[in-house]
């Protein structure tokens, strides 16, 4: 039996998150089905694990998976079985006793807010630095009684990119919906709808009336889960990803034009 680390791309739009759930389409569920079909082995959530959890609608370029199999891994063979919105694109043999959840060095999330218009990026940059370090992030997360609220953010970087407001967050671990709630607060501060002091208050345990509504999931990407070894990329898989992104983008553009036209055609008069 050999353990392989996998780097996984996926579009989260059709899935109910990354972790397997009964009777729901999930990333882990699709991986289990594909590897069972490919290897002839009976795979489960114990033999195919993921380094981290992403919510429904969140995408990934750098999720890490761990699979145990007796068969020599052939990425392209497995990719032909997987749905076209899930692609394995790098792999390596895992070190002995590697724990895919706790041996990840750090994780990198990127949020693409669709416009930077009206955002005070300088203020956001200053406020974001308050979040760097080890803190109780319960004010920025959905409560989970089974996990600690303490997490460590290594760095936050914000920038304008082709009219988008891009936020990169690096950390050793993240709480449930923590990234999207952080982005939501930073955008509100950047739009001057919240006072910059709100971040320090939340870290000190203050509450916001009504709580923080997390930013939408479809703009969030798990860019990388960093592991302490080199993983070999598969060029064919990377081209497969590029093609899927192009096709999906074209489809969304067609849908947007259709919906805008339909809106104009509503029979109000």
C-alpha positions in Angstrom: 0.0 0.0 0.0 1.4 3.4 -1.1 0.3 6.8 0.2 0.2 9.6 -2.4 -0.2 13.3 -1.8 -2.4 15.0 -4.5 -2.8 18.6 -5.4 -6.4 19.2 -6.5 -8.2 21.8 -8.6 -11.9 22.1 -8.4 -14.8 24.5 -9.1 -17.0 24.3 -6.0 -20.2 25.6 -7.7 -21.9 22.2 -8.1 -20.8 20.8 -4.8 -21.9 20.9 -1.2 -18.4 21.6 0.1 -15.3 19.5 0.1 -16.1 17.0 2.8 -18.2 13.9 2.1 -21.9 14.1 3.1 -24.5 11.5 2.8 -26.6 11.8 -0.5 -24.9 15.1 -1.5 -22.4 15.8 -4.2 -19.0 16.7 -2.6 -15.4 16.8 -3.7 -14.3 14.0 -1.4 -17.2 11.9 -2.5 -16.3 12.3 -6.2 -12.7 11.4 -5.4 -13.8 8.3 -3.5 -15.9 7.1 -6.4 -13.2 7.9 -9.0 -10.4 6.1 -7.2 -12.6 3.1 -6.4 -13.5 2.8 -10.1 -9.9 3.3 -11.2 -8.2 1.0 -8.8 -10.8 -1.6 -8.2 -10.4 -1.0 -4.5 -13.1 0.0 -2.1 -12.2 3.5 -1.0 -13.7 5.4 1.8 -13.2 8.7 3.7 -10.4 6.9 5.6 -8.4 6.0 2.5 -9.0 9.3 0.7 -8.6 12.4 3.0 -8.4 16.1 2.4 -6.1 18.6 4.1 -8.8 21.2 4.8 -12.5 21.9 4.4 -13.9 24.3 1.9 -17.6 25.4 2.0 -20.2 25.0 -0.7 -19.3 27.1 -3.7 -15.7 27.7 -2.7 -13.1 26.8 -5.4 -9.6 25.3 -5.1 -6.3 25.4 -7.0 -4.2 23.9 -4.1 -6.3 21.6 -2.0 -4.2 18.6 -0.8 -5.5 15.1 -0.8 -4.0 11.9 0.6 -4.9 8.6 -1.0 -3.8 5.1 0.0 -3.7 2.6 -2.8 -2.0 -0.6 -3.9 -2.0 0.6 -7.5 0.7 2.8 -9.0 -0.8 6.3 -9.4 -1.6 7.5 -12.9 -3.0 11.0 -12.6 -4.3 11.2 -16.2 -6.2 7.9 -15.8 -8.0 9.2 -12.7 -8.7 12.6 -14.3 -10.5 10.8 -17.1 -12.9 9.3 -14.6 -13.4 12.4 -12.5 -16.0 15.1 -13.4 -14.3 17.8 -15.6 -14.6 20.4 -12.8 -12.2 18.3 -10.5 -8.6 17.8 -11.7 -5.6 16.2 -10.0 -2.6 18.2 -11.2 0.4 17.3 -9.0 1.5 14.3 -6.9 4.2 12.9 -4.7 4.6 9.9 -2.5 3.8 10.9 1.1 6.4 10.5 3.8 5.7 7.7 6.4 2.9 8.6 8.9 2.2 11.9 7.1 -1.0 13.5 8.6 -2.7 15.4 5.8 -4.5 17.7 8.2 -1.8 18.6 10.7 1.4 18.3 8.7 0.4 21.1 6.3 2.9 24.0 6.9 0.3 26.8 6.0 -2.6 27.6 3.8 -3.2 30.4 1.3 -6.6 31.7 0.4 -7.3 34.3 -2.2 -10.6 36.3 -2.4 -11.5 38.1 -5.7 -14.0 40.9 -4.8 -15.6 41.9 -8.2 -14.8 45.6 -8.0 -12.2 47.9 -6.3 -14.3 51.0 -7.1 -14.9 53.1 -4.0 -12.6 51.0 -1.8 -10.0 52.8 0.3 -7.2 50.2 -0.2 -4.7 52.1 2.0 -7.0 51.9 5.0 -7.7 48.3 4.3 -4.0 47.5 4.2 -3.5 49.2 7.6 -6.4 47.6 9.3 -5.6 44.1 7.9 -2.3 44.1 9.7 -4.1 44.0 13.0 -5.2 40.5 12.1 -1.7 39.1 11.6 -0.6 36.9 14.5 -2.2 34.4 16.8 -5.6 35.6 18.1 -9.0 34.4 19.2 -10.9 34.8 15.9 -14.3 33.8 17.3 -15.6 37.2 16.2 -14.8 36.3 12.6 -16.1 32.8 12.5 -19.2 30.6 12.7 -19.2 29.0 16.2 -17.9 25.4 16.3 -18.0 23.8 19.8 -15.6 21.1 18.8 -12.7 23.4 17.7 -10.6 26.1 19.3 -11.2 29.6 18.3 -7.5 30.5 18.3 -5.8 30.6 14.9 -2.6 32.1 13.4 -2.6 34.4 10.4 0.9 34.7 8.9 0.2 37.5 6.5 -2.5 39.5 4.7 -2.0 41.3 1.5 -4.6 43.4 -0.4 -4.3 45.0 -3.9 -6.2 46.2 -6.9 -5.9 43.8 -9.8 -7.5 44.7 -13.2 -10.4 46.4 -11.4 -10.8 43.6 -8.8 -10.1 43.9 -5.1 -7.8 40.9 -4.3 -7.2 39.7 -0.7 -4.5 37.1 0.0 -4.6 35.5 3.5 -1.9 33.1 4.7 -2.4 31.1 7.9 -1.6 27.8 9.6 -5.3 27.1 10.2 -8.7 28.7 9.7 -12.0 28.6 11.5 -15.4 27.9 9.8 -16.2 30.9 7.4 -13.3 32.9 8.9 -11.8 34.0 5.6 -15.1 35.2 4.2 -16.0 37.1 7.3 -12.6 38.7 7.4 -13.0 39.8 3.8 -16.5 41.1 4.5 -15.2 43.3 7.4 -12.3 44.6 5.3 -14.6 45.6 2.5 -17.0 47.3 4.8 -14.0 49.2 6.4 -12.7 50.0 2.9 -16.0 51.4 1.9 -16.1 53.4 5.1 -19.3 51.7 6.2 -17.6 50.4 9.3 -15.1 52.2 11.5 -11.5 50.9 11.3 -11.6 50.3 15.0 -14.1 47.4 14.5 -11.3 44.9 13.8 -9.5 45.5 17.1 -12.9 45.3 18.9 -13.7 42.0 17.4 -10.3 40.6 18.3 -11.0 41.8 21.9 -14.3 39.9 22.1 -16.7 42.6 21.2 -19.8 41.7 19.2 -21.4 43.3 16.2 -25.2 43.7 16.3 -26.6 41.2 13.8 -23.1 39.6 13.4 -20.9 39.5 10.3 -22.4 38.3 7.1 -19.7 36.3 5.3 -18.6 37.4 1.8 -20.1 35.2 -1.0 -18.3 31.8 -1.4 -18.0 31.9 -5.2 -15.2 34.5 -5.1 -13.0 32.5 -2.7 -10.2 30.2 -3.9 -8.0 27.9 -1.8 -4.8 28.7 -3.7 -2.3 26.5 -1.9 -1.8 24.1 1.0 2.0 24.1 1.5 3.6 20.7 2.3 7.2 20.0 3.2 8.1 18.2 0.0 8.2 18.8 -3.7 5.2 17.7 -5.7 5.6 16.9 -9.5 3.2 18.8 -11.7 1.3 17.2 -14.6 1.4 19.5 -17.6 -1.6 17.8 -19.3 -3.6 18.3 -16.2 -2.7 22.0 -16.1 -3.9 22.4 -19.7 -7.1 20.6 -18.7 -7.6 23.2 -15.9 -7.0 26.1 -18.2 -9.5 24.7 -20.7 -12.1 24.2 -18.0 -11.7 27.7 -16.7 -12.0 29.2 -20.2 -15.1 27.1 -21.0 -16.7 27.9 -17.6 -16.0 31.6 -18.0 -17.5 31.7 -21.5 -20.6 29.9 -20.2 -21.0 32.4 -17.3 -20.7 35.3 -19.8 -23.5 33.8 -21.9 -25.7 33.3 -18.9 -25.1 36.8 -17.7 -26.0 38.3 -21.1 -29.1 36.1 -21.3 -30.3 37.1 -17.8 -29.6 40.8 -18.4 -31.6 40.6 -21.7 -34.4 38.7 -19.9 -34.5 41.4 -17.3 -34.9 44.0 -20.0 -37.8 42.0 -21.5 -39.9 41.8 -18.4 -43.4 42.9 -19.3 -43.9 45.8 -16.9 -45.7 47.9 -19.4 
